[in-house]
Amino acid sequence: VASPILGRVYIWGQVHTQGPLDIRVNEDLKAGQAIMRAGGFADFANQRKVKVIRSPTGPDGSKQAQTINLDMKQILDEGKTEKDIVLQPGDLIIVPSRLINF
């Protein structure tokens, strides 16, 4: 029996539910969708500095992880969905805290 799960991404930081999120087979899970699945941003999230850390899986055998910076405020609030990225299994999404909280 084939598994309906392609892999997992992990979300950490200022979201309501941290932890693993499943990516289903034939699903293009984007960073914005993953944050919504995690219950959305917590009160002190820095939505402009979300990072996706992608493990090296390229054919060149490089050992360097790739860091992708996302401004989720533009993507989610301003509707610039073309700036969102499709996640891959093993990706880590980090939502940092704002330094100054009003």
C-alpha angles and dihedrals in degrees: 000000000000118000117242088215119088095185144296138274122200127224123198137172133028100013127108096246118030123195142064124343122196122234110210124218111271091016124125100207111193127201093251091053091049091053090050090050088053089059097266130273121330119234097269100040119138097222093183096061105048113149131204113200111201120196116231109264100148124132091242090073094233116168096207118110115223120233118204118192117211131190098211091180088067093042099047105025100034097035097239092147092158087075092058118097134220110245125230128211110278096027116143118214115202120193108190129204123256112251094222117040119194 
